Amino acid sequence: MDDGPRSKRADARRNEKTLLDAAAAVFVESGVDAPVRQIAAKAGVGMGTIYRHFPTRADLVIAVYRHQVEACAEAGTALLESTATPYAALARWIDRFVDFLVTKHGLAAAMQSDQAGFEALHAYFLDRLVPVCARLLEAAAEAGEISTDLDALELMRGVGNLCAGAGPGYDARKLVSVLISGLRPAHS
């Protein structure tokens, strides 16, 4: 039966996606130092399953990082196609980007001994996400919904800087919302 191994691989990919989605949600909520048992409970798997896929915390954090970059990149096109306006698509994409950034803050600590690996991930992040943000900005500008001379990298850095202080008593999403609202043209 040829379908057996193929089905198993597809099933394994779905299980890994479920695990990575759960880990990302826990990281957003509790940081990258959250207990593995919390991630396992959220994913509905045993801790051994996590360690089988990701032997170290750094392995898990890197996998979540790559998974979130891909999800964020894919969301740009989907949001442009399914959201009422390009500005609304941009705002929703930025919300996803904020969730990603909150998770990303623990990456440097998890990879403290692998500077080259960290730099490669950062380059991957830029290669995948800057064009998506640029496309969303361009669509909103063409629709007359924003007026800005910001480029995608500048906007992403601004959002990143606002997210850097995330923690108890600091709502980065509220400040990012103010930033995104500021892209709208002034009405006279």
Residue pairs with C-beta under 8 A, 6 or more apart in sequence:
15 45
15 49
16 53
17 67
18 43
18 44
18 45
19 39
19 43
19 45
19 49
19 50
19 53
20 63
20 64
20 67
21 43
21 67
22 39
22 42
22 43
22 44
23 39
23 42
23 43
23 50
23 60
23 63
23 64
24 64
24 67
24 68
24 99
24 103
25 42
26 34
26 38
26 39
26 42
27 34
27 61
27 64
27 102
27 103
27 106
28 99
28 102
28 103
30 38
31 106
32 57
32 61
32 103
32 105
32 106
32 107
32 109
32 110
33 57
33 106
36 47
36 50
36 51
36 57
36 60
37 47
39 50
39 60
40 46
40 47
40 49
40 50
43 49
43 50
50 60
53 60
53 63
54 60
54 63
57 110
58 110
58 111
58 114
61 106
61 107
61 110
61 111
62 107
62 110
62 111
62 117
62 121
64 103
65 103
65 104
65 107
65 121
65 125
66 121
66 124
68 99
68 100
68 103
68 104
69 100
69 124
69 125
69 128
69 129
70 128
71 96
72 93
72 96
72 97
72 100
72 128
72 129
72 132
73 128
73 129
73 132
75 92
75 93
75 96
75 132
76 89
76 93
76 132
76 133
76 135
76 136
77 132
77 135
79 89
79 92
79 93
79 136
80 86
80 89
80 135
80 136
80 139
82 89
83 89
83 92
85 140
85 143
85 145
86 136
86 139
86 140
86 142
86 143
86 145
87 140
87 143
87 145
87 146
87 183
87 184
89 136
89 139
89 140
90 136
90 137
90 139
90 140
90 146
90 180
90 183
91 177
91 180
93 132
93 133
93 136
94 159
94 176
94 180
95 173
95 176
97 129
97 133
97 156
97 159
98 159
98 163
98 172
98 173
98 176
101 159
101 160
101 163
101 166
101 172
102 163
102 166
102 172
105 163
105 164
105 166
107 118
107 121
108 118
111 117
111 118
111 121
126 153
129 156
130 152
130 153
130 156
131 152
133 152
133 153
133 155
133 156
134 151
134 152
137 146
137 148
137 150
137 151
137 152
137 155
140 146
140 183
141 147
141 148
144 185
145 184
145 185
146 183
146 184
146 185
147 183
147 184
147 185
147 186
148 155
148 183
150 158
150 183
158 179
159 176
159 179
162 172
162 175
162 176
162 179
163 172
163 176
165 172
166 172
